[in-house]
Amino acid sequence: MTWYERIIAAHVAVTEQVSHLEKLESDRYFVWAEDGANDLMAGGGHAERAVSGTTDLFTKVEFDPWAEALEDSLSRYGIAWSLVSVALEEETGFIHYSWDWEVC
């Protein structure tokens, strides 16, 4: 399984309301994006490769169970993650969760 297949599978295990890089027209959805690499260099090459990225949950559900479900799913797929922030976007009414993750 490639790194992106693992990321997709971890998200889809929670919901089909997930997109790569693009906003969805919905009141509840995930958007994920890769943002770089964290490679281990050895012997003049890449000994280990890891891709880092972010996932954002936009929801109008207070204490949304998808947040905990995503964390559990990322862990089940062996993906390191950290919850970065939770904020209310007053203009849109969305509660915006943001996670950083890294997958080998």
C-alpha positions, 0 to 999 in steps of 0.5 A: 500500500502506498503512503497516499493509499494509507492516507485515503483509507484512513479517511474513508474509514470515517466517511466518504466526505473527504477530498484531496486539496479541494473544499466540498459543498457540504456542512461536514467534510475532511480535506487532506493535503501532503505538504512535504517529506521527512526523509532519512538520508543514508549511504548517499540515498533515501534510506527511509521516506516519510511524507508529511501533511495536514487534514482539516475537518470542517463541521457544524456539529459541536464535539463532532465524533468524526474528530475522534474517529479520524484519530483512531483511524490514523493510528490503526493505519500506523500514521503518526498524527497531532491535533494542531488546532480547533477553532470556530470560523465565525464568518462561516459557522464552521468548527475547524479542526486541523491535524498534522500527520506523517506516514512512511 
